[in-house]
Amino acid sequence: MKFIIPGEPKAKARPRMSTKTGIAYTPKETIQYENWVKTCFIEQGGNKIDGQISAKITAYYSIPKSTSKKKREEMLKGKIRPVKKPDVDNIVKSILDSLNKIAYDDDSQVVKCDVEKFYDENPRVEVELKEGTI
């Protein structure tokens, strides 16, 4: 199953603590992005997978507007890759946690995960989930 999440890659934010109640909560931006991931998966025909799962996640970041033409070309060819936030581990956490109970029972089923970051004119995250290993 392959699906695309349009927009800039987002990290899973750490839980915050309410100063009034002392209760931990998930930031609104994280909840919105997780719901967006679920929506993309469902709308693009995602089905639940059982057993061991391999994941391939490719994050495409937008190219900064101030980038020179030469540098832009190198970014589009993959010669210059994003060394900026969000980190790959936080992208993985965001995507895999979002898909719990929808793409699989629990993200502990994911036994292999390949992650890469690139620049592109169309920011997005491409996700491929396969039963077994890719």
C-alpha positions in Angstrom: 0.0 0.0 0.0 1.4 3.3 -1.1 -0.1 6.7 -0.2 0.9 10.4 -0.2 0.5 13.0 2.5 0.5 16.4 0.8 2.2 19.3 2.6 5.4 19.9 4.6 6.6 16.9 6.7 5.7 17.4 10.3 7.2 15.9 13.5 5.3 14.5 16.4 5.5 17.2 19.1 6.2 16.2 22.7 3.2 16.2 25.1 2.7 19.5 26.9 1.7 20.0 30.5 -1.2 22.2 31.5 -0.2 24.8 34.0 -3.7 25.0 35.4 -4.5 21.3 35.8 -1.1 19.6 35.7 -2.4 17.2 33.1 -0.4 16.2 30.0 -2.0 16.8 26.6 -1.0 16.4 22.9 -0.5 19.8 21.1 -3.3 20.7 18.6 -0.9 20.8 15.6 0.1 17.2 16.3 -3.5 16.1 16.5 -4.3 17.9 13.3 -1.4 16.3 11.4 -2.2 12.8 12.7 -5.8 13.2 11.5 -4.5 14.4 8.1 -2.3 11.3 7.8 -5.3 9.1 8.7 -7.5 10.9 6.2 -4.9 10.5 3.4 -4.5 6.8 4.1 -8.3 6.1 4.1 -9.0 8.3 1.0 -6.3 6.6 -1.0 -7.7 3.2 -0.4 -5.6 2.0 2.6 -6.4 -1.4 4.0 -5.4 -2.9 7.4 -2.3 -5.1 7.3 -1.7 -8.1 9.7 1.7 -9.5 10.8 5.1 -8.1 10.2 5.3 -4.8 8.2 8.0 -3.0 6.3 7.7 0.8 5.9 9.4 3.1 3.5 8.9 6.8 4.2 10.2 9.5 1.9 9.8 13.1 3.1 10.0 15.9 0.5 10.7 19.4 1.9 9.9 22.6 0.0 12.9 24.5 -1.4 13.5 27.8 0.3 12.5 30.8 -1.9 15.9 32.5 -1.5 17.8 29.5 -3.0 19.9 30.3 -6.1 19.1 28.6 -9.4 22.3 26.4 -9.3 21.6 25.3 -5.7 17.9 24.7 -6.6 18.9 22.3 -9.4 21.2 20.4 -7.1 18.4 20.1 -4.6 16.0 18.8 -7.2 18.6 16.2 -8.4 19.1 15.0 -4.8 22.7 16.2 -4.6 21.8 18.6 -1.7 19.5 17.0 0.9 17.7 18.6 3.8 19.7 18.7 7.0 17.0 20.5 8.9 14.1 19.7 11.2 12.0 17.7 11.5 14.4 14.8 12.2 13.7 11.5 10.4 12.9 9.7 13.7 10.3 12.3 14.6 8.7 12.0 11.1 8.6 8.2 11.5 7.0 8.6 14.9 4.4 11.0 13.6 3.4 8.8 10.6 3.5 5.4 12.3 1.6 6.5 15.5 -1.1 8.1 13.3 -1.8 4.8 11.5 -2.3 2.8 14.7 -5.7 0.9 14.6 -6.2 2.0 11.0 -3.3 0.5 8.9 -2.4 -2.0 11.5 -3.3 -2.9 15.1 -0.1 -1.4 16.5 3.1 0.2 15.1 5.1 -2.5 17.0 4.3 -4.6 13.9 6.7 -2.5 11.9 9.9 -4.6 11.8 11.7 -2.5 9.1 11.6 1.2 8.3 13.6 3.0 5.6 13.5 6.8 5.7 14.9 9.5 3.4 14.6 13.3 3.1 14.7 15.2 -0.2 13.9 18.6 -1.5 11.1 19.1 -4.1 8.8 21.8 -5.5 5.9 19.7 -4.2 6.3 19.1 -0.4 4.8 15.8 0.8 5.5 12.6 2.6 5.3 9.3 0.6 4.6 6.2 2.6 4.7 2.6 1.5 3.6 -0.2 3.8 4.1 -3.9 2.9 3.4 -7.1 4.7 6.7 -8.8 5.4 9.9 -7.0 4.2 10.5 -4.7 1.3 
